[in-house]
Amino acid sequence: MKAKYIPVLLWALCILVATNNYNFMALFAHDVNFNIRLFPNLSDLFITSDIHLDSRLYVFQKTGHALSFGVLFLFMNQAVKDHRVAIVLCSLFALFTEFLQLFFERSGRLVDVVIDIAGVYAAYRLSVYVRAQGGVIPAFSDAARRLSHVLKGDQTH
């Protein structure tokens, strides 16, 4: 195995542990445990009634979904050197993790797949922007300059 795939595999493993642990909050207490369900209800993938945008925990978890898959894309893109392949592989992994959660007494949802793919796409767009600016430092400088112009125009007296 080539060393360039090690960050991808390690990050994917972190995602698998986090998404299949018996309780998301238990991870913060370093409590890793898996509960197996051999015959899950596959229709659970289509549930949307548990979307709670008014819940900070829910928004935090979904932001984590997007960020974790965005980071996975960055690692994958670095390894395979083709953003299209990286996007497809990360998207398929997102679908796989949600499906797999059903077997670990977790709530796998297609809505989460969409959130994961949104994180992949955001990371892709960020990488395109950074490349167009000539690297991380120039991109950060450009973003800071643009933000300062926006904030100057938004000052109230």
Contacts in CASP RR format, 6 or more apart in sequence:
PFRMAT RR
TARGET T0000
AUTHOR 0000-0000-0000
METHOD contacts of the structure
MODEL  1
MKAKYIPVLLWALCILVATNNYNFMALFAHDVNFNIRLFPNLSDLFITSD
IHLDSRLYVFQKTGHALSFGVLFLFMNQAVKDHRVAIVLCSLFALFTEFL
QLFFERSGRLVDVVIDIAGVYAAYRLSVYVRAQGGVIPAFSDAARRLSHV
LKGDQTH
4 78 0 8 1.000
4 79 0 8 1.000
5 79 0 8 1.000
7 75 0 8 1.000
7 78 0 8 1.000
7 79 0 8 1.000
8 72 0 8 1.000
8 75 0 8 1.000
8 76 0 8 1.000
8 79 0 8 1.000
11 68 0 8 1.000
11 71 0 8 1.000
11 72 0 8 1.000
11 75 0 8 1.000
12 72 0 8 1.000
12 93 0 8 1.000
14 68 0 8 1.000
15 68 0 8 1.000
15 69 0 8 1.000
15 72 0 8 1.000
15 93 0 8 1.000
15 97 0 8 1.000
16 97 0 8 1.000
16 100 0 8 1.000
17 27 0 8 1.000
17 32 0 8 1.000
18 24 0 8 1.000
18 27 0 8 1.000
18 68 0 8 1.000
19 97 0 8 1.000
19 98 0 8 1.000
19 100 0 8 1.000
19 101 0 8 1.000
19 106 0 8 1.000
20 34 0 8 1.000
20 97 0 8 1.000
20 100 0 8 1.000
20 101 0 8 1.000
20 104 0 8 1.000
20 106 0 8 1.000
21 27 0 8 1.000
21 31 0 8 1.000
21 32 0 8 1.000
21 33 0 8 1.000
21 34 0 8 1.000
21 104 0 8 1.000
21 106 0 8 1.000
22 33 0 8 1.000
22 34 0 8 1.000
22 35 0 8 1.000
22 104 0 8 1.000
22 105 0 8 1.000
22 106 0 8 1.000
23 31 0 8 1.000
23 33 0 8 1.000
24 61 0 8 1.000
26 32 0 8 1.000
26 33 0 8 1.000
34 104 0 8 1.000
35 104 0 8 1.000
35 105 0 8 1.000
36 103 0 8 1.000
36 104 0 8 1.000
36 105 0 8 1.000
37 102 0 8 1.000
37 103 0 8 1.000
37 104 0 8 1.000
37 105 0 8 1.000
38 103 0 8 1.000
40 102 0 8 1.000
40 103 0 8 1.000
41 102 0 8 1.000
42 102 0 8 1.000
44 102 0 8 1.000
44 107 0 8 1.000
44 108 0 8 1.000
44 109 0 8 1.000
45 98 0 8 1.000
45 99 0 8 1.000
45 102 0 8 1.000
45 108 0 8 1.000
45 109 0 8 1.000
45 110 0 8 1.000
46 109 0 8 1.000
46 110 0 8 1.000
47 107 0 8 1.000
47 109 0 8 1.000
48 109 0 8 1.000
48 111 0 8 1.000
50 107 0 8 1.000
50 109 0 8 1.000
51 58 0 8 1.000
51 111 0 8 1.000
52 58 0 8 1.000
53 59 0 8 1.000
62 112 0 8 1.000
62 115 0 8 1.000
65 112 0 8 1.000
65 115 0 8 1.000
65 116 0 8 1.000
65 119 0 8 1.000
66 115 0 8 1.000
66 116 0 8 1.000
66 118 0 8 1.000
66 119 0 8 1.000
66 122 0 8 1.000
67 119 0 8 1.000
68 116 0 8 1.000
69 90 0 8 1.000
69 93 0 8 1.000
69 94 0 8 1.000
69 116 0 8 1.000
69 117 0 8 1.000
69 119 0 8 1.000
69 120 0 8 1.000
69 123 0 8 1.000
70 90 0 8 1.000
70 119 0 8 1.000
70 120 0 8 1.000
70 122 0 8 1.000
70 123 0 8 1.000
71 123 0 8 1.000
72 90 0 8 1.000
72 93 0 8 1.000
72 120 0 8 1.000
73 86 0 8 1.000
73 87 0 8 1.000
73 90 0 8 1.000
73 119 0 8 1.000
73 120 0 8 1.000
73 123 0 8 1.000
73 124 0 8 1.000
73 127 0 8 1.000
74 123 0 8 1.000
74 127 0 8 1.000
76 86 0 8 1.000
76 89 0 8 1.000
76 90 0 8 1.000
77 83 0 8 1.000
77 86 0 8 1.000
77 124 0 8 1.000
77 127 0 8 1.000
79 86 0 8 1.000
80 86 0 8 1.000
80 89 0 8 1.000
83 124 0 8 1.000
83 127 0 8 1.000
86 124 0 8 1.000
87 120 0 8 1.000
87 121 0 8 1.000
87 124 0 8 1.000
90 116 0 8 1.000
90 117 0 8 1.000
90 120 0 8 1.000
91 113 0 8 1.000
91 116 0 8 1.000
91 117 0 8 1.000
91 120 0 8 1.000
94 112 0 8 1.000
94 113 0 8 1.000
94 116 0 8 1.000
94 117 0 8 1.000
94 120 0 8 1.000
95 113 0 8 1.000
97 116 0 8 1.000
98 108 0 8 1.000
98 109 0 8 1.000
98 110 0 8 1.000
98 112 0 8 1.000
98 113 0 8 1.000
98 116 0 8 1.000
99 108 0 8 1.000
101 107 0 8 1.000
101 108 0 8 1.000
102 108 0 8 1.000
129 139 0 8 1.000
130 136 0 8 1.000
130 139 0 8 1.000
132 139 0 8 1.000
133 139 0 8 1.000
133 142 0 8 1.000
END
